[in-house]
Amino acid sequence: MGCSMRHWKWAVLLLLFLACFEDQIAWGETDPGDVSILEEFRKGLTNPELLKWPTNDNDPCGNKWPHVYCSGKRVEQIQVQNLGLNGPLPGDFKKLTELANLGLQRNNFSGELPSFSGLSKLRFAYLNENQFDTIPADFFDGLTSLEVLSLSRNPLNVTGWSLPKALGDSAQLKNLSFIGCNLIGPLPDFLGGMLSLTVLQMSGNMLSGEIPASYGDLPLQILWLNDQKGNQISGSIGVIGSMTLLHQAWLHGNAFTGTIPESIGQLISLEQLWLNNNQLVGIIPENITALSQLQSLRLDNNFLVGPIPKTNIANFSFSNNPTCQDTPGLPCAPQVTALLDFLGRLNYPLNLAKSWAGNDPCNGWLGVACSGANVSTINLPNFGLNGTISPSLANLSSIVSVNLQGNHLIGTVPAELTELQSLKLLNLSSNNLEPPVPSFGSNVKFSVDNNPLIQHPGTPTSPASPGSPSSGLPGSPSIPSSGSSGSKKSKPLVVIIAIVVGIFIILLLGVMIYLYQRKNNHILYQVLLLYILEIHQIVA
């Protein structure tokens, strides 16, 4: 009897112990909902045998099905990457509410992606390199714990789709990979507010527009925006210079314009900078080629000018650019240096950057003419040029004629140009230049006509002071011109005078008629007639 009682006590204690750890021990009671979804997943495959899941078994957690990992009774991970599986995913996949890690990459899953809406515990979702062809609009809703999401290389929505703003609620997102999955439209500005984002890979889509300035605040280490189709990403790459943690910047195969900012030379962790196949202009900044961690720099197929910096970068390519030299470290000819500085002050207009190639400006440079081997003429009227006039033109000692009329030039006329001994013509008319204007010798035909800020072309001037007649400020005296308010005030006075004169002429005519009828004072009649004619001329 005593022995039996001891056995019962041990049995009760064991039951209490097991009850305390019920959630940690699998009892062959995997959540039925999770089992149902896994079975539906298996039935949809054309090659389910690759999973090696047991048949007639409803306990994937307790019996540890291959590729399935649980927390208690709930499925927490599915890892079936690289198995070659074919088929769709279950439509109610989002019922796996405890799912935290999903690895489906590099298979042949196809059809429509099920919605992941509400999978608030999902942290890692690798869906890349499959054949999913549609993504639902609510796919990203409620993924508040998401850290890594890869949908790369899936033919999603062939006509194109855009990232919804709901993705912005995934504040913990660190890695976002959408390579070659038919994204269209501008780069989403809301991504600039995802301050945990370190990897952004969006190559091979149909994205367009400019890189939002807000991206400069991201802690990005990897940025891939290369090889967009269609309109491509364009504009400046200046924002890259603010990404101080950047290791890889792949921007090649787009339509970026402008210069390579020197601020990129401050990215001390940069290892790869690929800018080839764009429309970049200007001179290659030397501080970029001096970056100690930079292993690969690709600048091919742009419109970069000037010298090629000498560098120790192992993988440095710069072919098909209109640089002045083909060998790194060699300087440009002096005339070329002067003209390229002039070009730089005009923001390197693309049509000139394309033409001003090589180390000889007398070899077909657009708008440039030479006398012998020396530049004698710059003729670029009505070219739509924007910027200022470079003092470097004073280094072209043989220049005879400079015609820059009809552009959008601003700033002042460099005083250094007055030192050019050969200069005969300087036409800067119809721009937006401002005083002071230097004085040129009488042998120079100099014109700054039709520059609104310059009052007296050809002579030094300064902006009008407050209160001066030309200042246009309230309270300043001015001389009324035709059509001014002063002339309008004088009109009533003119009308009154005309009426009085008219009455006077009528009275004189009456007197004349009287005298003529009397025929006894013809002399007085003629005098009055002459007087009337004189008054008429005065009034007219």
C-alpha positions in Angstrom: 0.0 0.0 0.0 2.8 2.4 0.9 4.6 1.7 -2.3 1.5 2.3 -4.3 1.0 5.7 -2.6 4.6 6.7 -3.4 4.0 5.8 -7.1 0.9 8.0 -7.2 2.8 10.9 -5.7 5.5 10.6 -8.3 2.8 10.4 -11.0 1.1 13.6 -9.8 4.5 15.4 -9.6 5.3 14.3 -13.1 2.0 15.6 -14.4 2.5 18.9 -12.6 6.0 19.2 -14.1 4.8 18.5 -17.6 2.0 20.9 -17.2 4.5 23.7 -16.3 6.4 23.0 -19.5 3.5 22.4 -21.8 4.5 25.1 -24.2 8.1 23.9 -24.5 7.5 20.3 -25.2 6.0 19.0 -28.4 3.2 16.5 -27.7 2.3 15.7 -31.3 -0.1 18.6 -31.1 1.2 21.0 -33.7 -1.3 23.8 -34.2 -3.9 22.3 -36.6 -4.0 25.5 -38.6 -0.3 25.4 -39.2 -0.5 21.7 -40.2 -3.3 22.5 -42.6 -1.2 25.2 -44.4 1.9 23.0 -44.6 -0.2 20.2 -46.1 -1.7 22.6 -48.6 1.8 23.7 -49.4 2.9 20.2 -50.1 -0.1 19.3 -52.2 0.4 22.3 -54.5 3.9 21.2 -55.5 4.6 19.1 -58.5 7.7 17.5 -56.8 6.8 17.3 -53.1 9.1 14.3 -52.6 12.0 16.8 -52.5 10.7 18.0 -49.1 11.1 14.5 -47.6 8.1 15.2 -45.3 6.5 12.1 -43.9 3.1 11.1 -45.0 0.3 10.3 -42.6 1.9 12.5 -40.0 0.2 15.5 -38.5 2.9 16.6 -36.2 5.6 18.6 -38.0 6.8 20.2 -34.8 6.9 17.1 -32.6 8.4 14.8 -35.3 10.7 17.5 -36.6 9.8 17.5 -40.3 12.8 18.5 -42.5 13.0 22.2 -43.2 10.4 23.1 -40.6 11.3 24.7 -37.3 8.8 25.4 -34.4 8.5 27.3 -31.2 6.2 25.2 -29.1 3.2 24.2 -31.2 3.6 26.9 -33.8 5.7 26.9 -37.0 8.3 29.6 -36.7 10.6 28.9 -39.7 10.4 27.2 -43.1 13.7 26.8 -44.9 13.4 25.1 -48.3 16.0 27.1 -50.3 17.8 25.6 -53.3 15.5 22.5 -53.4 14.2 23.0 -57.0 10.6 23.0 -55.8 7.8 23.7 -58.4 4.4 25.1 -57.7 2.4 27.9 -56.0 2.2 29.0 -52.3 -1.0 28.5 -50.4 -3.4 31.4 -50.6 -3.8 31.6 -46.8 -0.1 31.6 -46.0 -0.5 34.6 -43.8 -2.3 32.3 -41.2 1.2 31.2 -40.1 1.0 34.0 -37.7 4.1 32.9 -35.7 6.3 32.8 -38.8 9.6 34.7 -38.2 11.9 33.3 -40.9 11.0 32.2 -44.4 13.6 30.9 -46.9 12.1 30.1 -50.3 14.9 31.4 -52.4 16.3 29.8 -55.6 13.4 27.5 -56.4 10.7 27.5 -59.1 7.7 28.7 -57.1 5.2 30.3 -59.4 1.9 32.0 -59.7 0.6 34.8 -57.4 2.3 35.6 -54.2 -0.1 35.2 -51.3 -0.6 38.2 -49.1 1.7 38.5 -46.1 -0.5 41.0 -44.5 -0.5 40.9 -40.7 2.6 38.7 -40.3 3.8 40.9 -37.6 6.5 38.5 -36.3 8.1 37.9 -39.7 11.7 39.2 -39.6 13.3 37.5 -42.6 11.6 36.8 -45.9 13.8 35.4 -48.8 11.6 34.9 -51.8 14.1 35.8 -54.5 15.0 33.9 -57.6 11.6 32.2 -58.3 8.9 32.7 -60.8 6.2 34.6 -58.9 4.3 36.7 -61.4 1.9 38.8 -59.3 2.1 40.6 -55.9 -1.1 41.7 -54.1 -1.5 45.3 -53.1 -1.7 44.4 -49.4 1.4 42.2 -49.4 3.4 44.6 -47.2 0.7 45.6 -44.7 1.6 45.1 -41.0 5.1 43.7 -41.5 6.3 45.6 -38.5 9.1 43.3 -37.5 10.6 42.9 -40.9 14.4 43.2 -41.2 15.2 41.5 -44.5 13.0 41.3 -47.6 14.2 39.9 -50.9 11.9 39.6 -53.9 14.8 39.9 -56.5 14.5 38.2 -59.9 10.8 37.4 -59.9 8.8 38.5 -63.0 6.2 40.3 -60.8 3.5 42.3 -62.5 5.1 42.4 -66.0 3.5 45.8 -66.8 5.2 47.2 -63.6 4.4 48.0 -60.0 5.5 50.4 -57.3 6.4 50.0 -53.7 3.4 50.9 -51.5 3.9 53.4 -48.6 2.8 50.6 -46.2 6.4 49.3 -46.5 7.5 52.4 -44.7 5.9 51.0 -41.5 8.6 48.3 -41.4 10.9 50.6 -39.4 13.3 47.8 -38.6 14.1 47.0 -42.2 17.8 46.7 -42.8 18.1 44.8 -46.1 15.8 45.5 -49.1 16.4 43.7 -52.3 14.3 44.2 -55.4 16.6 43.4 -58.3 14.9 42.7 -61.6 11.3 42.5 -60.5 9.6 45.1 -62.7 9.5 48.1 -60.4 8.5 51.3 -62.2 8.2 55.0 -61.4 10.4 57.2 -59.3 12.5 56.0 -56.3 10.1 56.1 -53.3 10.9 59.1 -51.1 9.5 57.3 -48.0 12.6 54.9 -48.1 14.6 58.0 -47.0 12.9 57.8 -43.6 13.8 54.1 -42.9 16.8 54.9 -40.8 17.8 51.2 -40.2 18.3 50.6 -43.9 21.9 49.5 -44.7 21.3 47.5 -48.0 19.2 48.8 -50.9 19.4 46.8 -54.1 17.0 47.8 -56.9 19.0 47.1 -60.0 17.5 46.1 -63.4 14.1 47.6 -63.0 12.3 50.4 -64.8 12.8 53.1 -62.2 13.2 56.8 -63.2 13.6 60.3 -61.8 16.3 61.4 -59.4 17.7 60.0 -56.2 15.7 61.6 -53.4 17.8 63.9 -51.2 16.4 62.1 -48.2 18.5 59.1 -49.1 21.5 61.0 -47.9 20.5 60.5 -44.3 20.4 56.7 -44.6 23.1 54.5 -43.1 23.5 52.7 -46.4 26.5 50.4 -46.9 25.3 48.9 -50.2 23.4 50.9 -52.9 22.6 49.2 -56.2 20.5 51.2 -58.7 22.3 50.2 -61.9 20.9 49.2 -65.3 17.4 50.6 -65.2 15.4 50.2 -68.4 13.3 52.9 -70.1 13.8 56.4 -68.9 16.3 55.4 -66.3 17.4 57.2 -63.2 18.7 60.7 -63.9 19.9 63.9 -62.4 22.8 64.5 -60.1 24.7 61.9 -58.0 25.5 64.6 -55.4 23.5 62.8 -52.6 26.0 59.9 -52.7 28.5 62.2 -51.1 26.4 62.3 -47.9 26.3 58.5 -47.5 29.3 58.3 -45.2 29.1 54.5 -44.5 28.9 53.5 -48.1 30.9 50.5 -49.3 29.4 49.8 -52.7 27.7 52.3 -55.1 26.5 50.7 -58.3 25.0 53.5 -60.4 26.1 52.4 -63.9 23.7 52.0 -66.8 21.5 55.0 -66.1 21.2 58.6 -67.3 22.9 60.5 -64.5 24.2 63.9 -65.4 26.3 66.6 -63.9 29.7 66.3 -62.3 31.2 63.7 -60.0 31.1 65.5 -56.6 34.3 65.9 -54.7 32.4 65.0 -51.5 32.6 61.3 -52.6 36.3 61.6 -51.8 35.3 61.7 -48.1 33.7 58.3 -48.2 36.6 56.5 -46.5 34.9 53.1 -46.4 34.1 53.1 -50.2 35.3 49.9 -51.9 33.4 49.9 -55.3 32.2 53.0 -57.2 30.7 52.1 -60.6 29.5 55.1 -62.6 30.1 53.8 -66.1 27.5 54.2 -68.9 26.0 57.5 -67.8 26.1 61.1 -69.0 28.5 62.5 -66.4 30.6 65.5 -67.2 33.5 67.4 -65.8 36.9 66.6 -64.4 37.6 63.4 -62.4 38.2 64.5 -58.8 41.7 63.5 -57.6 40.5 62.9 -54.0 38.3 60.0 -55.2 41.2 58.2 -56.8 43.2 58.6 -53.6 40.6 56.7 -51.4 42.6 54.0 -49.6 39.8 51.4 -49.5 38.6 51.9 -53.1 39.3 48.7 -55.0 37.2 49.3 -58.1 36.4 52.5 -60.0 34.6 52.4 -63.3 34.1 55.6 -65.2 33.8 54.3 -68.8 31.4 55.7 -71.4 30.7 59.1 -69.9 31.6 62.7 -71.0 34.4 63.3 -68.5 37.1 65.8 -69.6 40.5 67.0 -68.5 43.4 64.9 -67.2 43.1 61.3 -65.7 44.4 61.3 -62.1 47.2 58.9 -61.3 46.0 56.2 -58.9 46.9 52.8 -57.3 43.3 51.5 -57.7 43.6 48.0 -59.0 40.4 48.0 -61.1 40.3 51.5 -62.7 38.6 51.9 -66.1 37.9 55.2 -67.9 37.7 54.4 -71.6 35.4 56.3 -74.0 35.6 59.7 -72.3 36.7 62.9 -74.0 39.6 63.3 -71.7 42.6 65.3 -72.8 45.0 62.4 -72.2 44.8 58.6 -72.3 47.5 58.0 -69.7 46.9 58.7 -66.0 49.0 61.5 -64.5 49.7 63.5 -67.7 48.5 67.1 -67.7 46.4 68.9 -70.4 47.9 71.5 -72.7 47.7 75.1 -71.3 45.1 76.2 -73.8 43.0 73.1 -73.1 43.2 73.8 -69.3 42.0 77.4 -69.8 39.1 76.3 -72.0 38.1 73.5 -69.6 38.0 76.0 -66.8 35.8 78.2 -68.9 33.6 75.2 -69.6 33.4 74.3 -65.9 32.1 77.8 -65.0 29.3 77.1 -67.5 28.5 73.8 -65.7 29.9 71.6 -68.5 27.1 71.8 -71.1 26.7 68.3 -72.6 26.9 69.4 -76.2 30.3 71.1 -75.6 31.6 68.3 -73.3 31.0 65.8 -76.1 32.8 68.0 -78.6 35.7 69.3 -76.6 37.7 66.0 -76.6 41.4 65.4 -76.7 44.3 67.8 -76.1 44.0 70.0 -79.2 41.2 72.7 -79.2 42.1 73.4 -82.9 40.9 69.9 -83.8 37.2 70.4 -84.4 36.1 71.8 -81.0 32.6 73.2 -81.4 32.6 77.0 -81.3 36.4 77.3 -81.3 38.5 78.5 -84.2 42.3 78.9 -84.4 45.0 80.8 -86.1 47.7 78.3 -86.6 48.0 76.3 -83.4 46.5 79.1 -81.2 42.9 79.7 -80.2 41.7 82.9 -81.8 37.9 82.7 -81.6 35.2 81.5 -79.2 31.9 81.8 -81.0 29.0 80.4 -78.9 26.0 82.8 -79.4 22.5 81.6 -78.4 23.8 78.3 -77.0 21.7 78.3 -73.9 24.8 78.6 -71.7 24.3 79.0 -67.9 26.9 80.1 -65.5 29.6 82.7 -65.2 32.5 83.9 -67.4 35.8 82.4 -66.3 38.8 84.7 -65.8 40.8 81.8 -67.3 40.0 83.2 -70.8 42.7 85.7 -70.0 45.2 82.8 -70.4 44.3 82.6 -74.1 46.8 85.2 -75.2 46.0 84.9 -78.9 42.3 85.3 -78.6 40.8 87.8 -81.0 37.1 87.4 -80.8 34.7 86.2 -78.1 31.0 86.1 -78.9 28.7 84.9 -76.1 25.6 86.9 -76.8 22.1 85.6 -76.2 22.9 83.2 -73.4 22.0 83.1 -69.7 25.3 84.3 -68.2 25.4 85.8 -64.8 27.9 87.5 -62.5 30.4 90.1 -63.6 32.7 90.5 -66.6 36.2 89.5 -65.4 38.6 92.4 -65.3 41.4 90.1 -66.3 40.0 90.1 -69.9 41.1 93.7 -70.3 44.7 92.5 -70.3 44.2 90.5 -73.6 46.4 92.4 -76.1 45.0 90.6 -79.2 41.3 91.0 -78.3 39.3 92.9 -80.9 35.7 91.8 -80.2 33.9 90.9 -76.9 30.2 90.5 -77.4 28.3 89.8 -74.1 25.0 91.3 -75.1 21.6 89.8 -74.1 22.7 88.0 -71.0 22.1 88.6 -67.3 25.4 90.1 -66.3 25.8 92.7 -63.6 28.1 95.6 -62.6 30.8 96.6 -62.3 31.8 96.5 -66.0 35.6 96.9 -66.7 36.8 99.4 -69.3 38.4 98.1 -72.5 40.6 100.0 -74.9 39.3 101.7 -77.9 40.6 98.9 -80.1 38.1 96.5 -78.6 34.5 96.4 -79.8 32.8 95.6 -76.5 29.1 95.1 -76.0 27.0 94.4 -73.0 23.7 95.7 -74.4 20.5 94.2 -73.2 21.8 93.0 -69.8 19.0 94.3 -67.5 21.3 94.9 -64.5 23.8 97.0 -66.5 22.5 100.6 -67.0 25.3 102.1 -69.1 26.9 99.5 -71.4 30.6 99.8 -71.9 31.4 101.8 -68.7 31.9 100.8 -65.1 28.6 101.0 -63.2 27.3 100.0 -59.8 23.8 99.1 -58.6 21.5 102.0 -58.2 21.5 103.4 -54.7 18.2 103.7 -52.7 16.4 106.9 -53.5 18.1 107.5 -56.8 15.9 108.3 -59.8 16.6 104.8 -61.3 16.2 102.8 -58.2 12.5 102.3 -58.6 12.1 102.3 -54.8 9.0 103.8 -53.1 9.5 107.5 -52.4 12.3 108.0 -54.9 11.8 111.0 -57.2 11.3 110.2 -60.8 10.7 112.1 -64.1 7.3 111.2 -65.6 7.5 109.7 -69.0 4.8 109.3 -71.6 2.0 107.1 -70.3 3.1 107.8 -66.6 0.7 108.9 -63.8 2.0 112.5 -64.1 0.9 112.8 -67.8 -2.5 111.3 -66.9 -3.0 114.1 -64.3 -2.2 116.8 -66.9 -4.9 115.7 -69.3 -7.9 117.5 -67.7 -5.9 120.8 -67.8 -5.3 120.4 -71.6 -9.0 119.8 -72.2 -9.9 123.0 -70.3 -7.4 125.1 -72.3 -8.7 123.7 -75.5 -12.3 124.6 -74.6 -11.3 128.2 -73.7 -9.3 128.6 -76.9 -12.2 127.3 -79.0 -14.6 129.8 -77.5 -12.1 132.6 -78.1 -11.8 131.6 -81.8 -15.5 131.5 -82.2 -15.8 135.1 -80.9 -13.1 136.3 -83.2 -14.8 134.6 -86.2 -18.0 136.5 -85.2 -16.1 139.8 -85.2 -14.6 139.0 -88.6 -17.9 138.2 -90.1 -19.3 141.5 -88.8 -16.3 143.5 -90.2 -16.5 141.7 -93.6 -20.2 142.5 -93.9 -19.5 146.1 -93.1 -16.8 146.1 -95.8 -15.1 149.1 -94.2 -12.2 147.5 -92.3 -10.5 144.9 -94.5 -7.1 145.4 -92.9 -8.4 144.6 -89.5 -10.2 141.6 -90.9 -6.9 140.2 -92.4 -5.1 140.8 -89.1 -7.7 138.9 -87.2 -7.5 136.0 -89.7 -3.8 135.7 -89.3 -4.2 135.8 -85.5 -6.7 133.0 -85.6 -4.4 130.9 -87.7 -1.5 131.5 -85.3 -3.6 130.4 -82.3 -4.7 127.3 -84.2 -1.0 126.3 -84.8 -0.2 126.9 -81.1 -3.1 124.7 -79.9 -2.2 122.0 -82.4 
